[in-house]
């Protein structure tokens, strides 16, 4: 009887393990390309018109340093002070960076790999955007930056999210050809991260 009870418990545990789905780190991102030099307000109000191209894709690599920042902030070791390793990824500090390096992403990297052509832009006023709660939507957060006509005019081959205008921590990185930005165009970059 005792052995049967253990066998039954083991079988139940196996069922529970089989039913459990591991949490995945997911990134969905969108680049919207507009002719002209526009502000975030112009784009959001429709004044900039429709984008001439929209790229929507998925995928990125979570950096070890970025993951460590998240865990440190979770246990209360983060700071609002700009430029620190454990600075919050809030509106005052978060940036999306782009560069022209095609070097493969590695979880140990701490910055974009471009040597000259790289730029970080701060968040729009209402980003990062996250809705607190207990529903599935609470598992996501969105970051958004606008790159004006005179900014980041080079091939966009890599991108990442940072907690500082320079230095700090890189949360994630993706290497992919997104086209070459030229003067006379404004591109917006939106990244939605989800734990699901």
Helices and strands as residue ranges (DSSP letters): H 2-19, E 25-35, H 40-45, E 53-58, E 61-62, H 64-74, E 95-99, E 118-122, G 136-139, E 140-147, E 158-162, E 170-175, E 185-195
